[in-house]
């Protein structure tokens, strides 16, 4: 099932915008998004960069260290950490709370905990 929100060059756009120091599981996942309909609001590359730019400029709880990849709603996002790079945890960044929560210790854990994920 093809997900029309993602283009074949989505991963290249993400790497160009945020750098190659991202978890390898995240990169592999992004390469699959154009081909599968994954539930939830994973952001296409263009939305990731637009969200990053807007949040970094307008949200005092959002620093340039965060890479938003999933919109939770109400201005909250799941993010990766730029400084942590390949070993980034999955962070919950709320628009109205300066405390950032570690939702998953790694992107692999995020995938394993997702309702749609299957180990087969």
Secondary structure, DSSP 8 states (H G I E B T S, - for coil): ---TTS-TTHHHHHHHHH-S-S-HHHHHHHHHHTTS--SS-B--HHHHHHHHHHHHHH-TT--TTEEEEEEEETTEEEEEETTTGGG--EEEE-TT-S--EEEESSHHHHHHHSTT----
